[in-house]
Amino acid sequence: MSTPHQSSPTLSTDIKRLKQGWLIVFEGIDGSGKTTQIELLYDRLCRDGYDVIQRKEPTDGPWGQKIRRLFSHGREGISREMELSWFLNDRRDHVTHYIRPALDRHQIVLIDRYYFSTMAYQGALGLDTRAIQAQNEAFAPIPDLMLLLQIPPENSLRLVRQRSAPNQFEKPDYLKQVAAVFDHMQFPYLRRIDATQTIDLVHRHIWQAVDPLLRRLEDSAS
């Protein structure tokens, strides 16, 4: 996965100043194309003159590195409660040092995974998803738009098996449970995107969800 962009590249000399920050989150099971689509949206927003940053979770911070070791080495006796605490600590640092400062600067923030992934992946282990949501929303800003890229778990597993080093979170039964938790999520800011389509068509549907938000931002800034 590429290193997240800290700020917009100089693609437009006319930066659009907004009266508030905007948080857009990309979610979905492994192999749904989040990384590709967040890059496409980031590039398009920059070309259109928006002040935008791109981030990912888990982060590259100390807690995120502990989580990434779980991906490659397995849980190795780490309890589900301790694992959840690592995600919460990583996200708390992320919110404090990156997300809230960017929103306070009235930037558009794009995040590859957020607390909905924690709800889905830890919920699939049997933890209470509502409790996880409440723990996160005690400190993490609620997104303005959540883009849920959906593919069948079978498609995800097929893509996962093509990787040279699949991670320990990508087991067939577990991934199906994760997908089921995502499928049951209902939020007013959630937009479901059929990610089985071509990359260009998925990006078009994402833009159709993002564009009305941008129009509202521009109207509020005028």
Helices and strands as residue ranges (DSSP letters): E 22-27, H 34-47, E 52-56, H 62-73, H 80-94, I 95-99, H 100-104, E 108-112, H 115-123, H 129-137, E 145-150, H 153-161, H 172-183, E 190-194, H 199-221
